[in-house]
Amino acid sequence: MPPTILIAEDYDDNRELLRLLLANANYDVREARNGHECLELACEDPPDLIMVDLSMPGLDGWEVFSALKSNSLTAHIPCVAVTAHTDRDRVRALQTGFSDFVGKPFKTEELLMTVARLVAK
């Protein structure tokens, strides 16, 4: 059974692009349109990896990450921070405890290598 990746991204085009890239690499992909949906899906059926957009309205990626890490059902799941604000957010995301960081626009090879490395652990 392929690893399951949960994408939390409010922007439809970015979510669709991530879904296509990951599905074509033979991952089982689930999608959340916001932070609340991400938390709900992660708790219902914990995925192998979660990709979290940091700049979602409402419950942003920072708050989602904090909630995931404080829940025993999801605390073990590696999380990748996804954002267009690469300079500002990269260091903060890694210091906060995200497993890795992927900038927008996506670089396909970098994205797939990051995901493969994290789900192999």
C-alpha positions, 0 to 999 in steps of 0.5 A: 500500500502506498504511503498516504500524504495529507495536503493542507492548502487553501489555494485550489490551484496549489492543492491540485498541483501538489495532488497531481505531482504526488499521485503521479509518484504513486502516493495516496493523496488526501486533501484539506482546504483549511486548517480545521479540515486538516486536523479532522482528517489527520485524526480520523485516519493518520497519514504518513506525512502532512504538507501544511501551507503556513499562510492559510486563513483562519487556522494557519499552518503554524497553529495546525502544526502546534495542534498536530504535535500536541495530539498523541494521535498525530504527534509522530507524523512528519510535517512539511511546511509549504509557503511562498515566503521562503526567506522569512519562514524557512528558518522559523519552520525548521526551528519550530520543529517541522520535518522539512520545508518546501517553497512555492513555486514547487520544484518537482524534483526537490518536492518528491525527494523531500517526500520520499526521504520523510516517508521512508523513515 
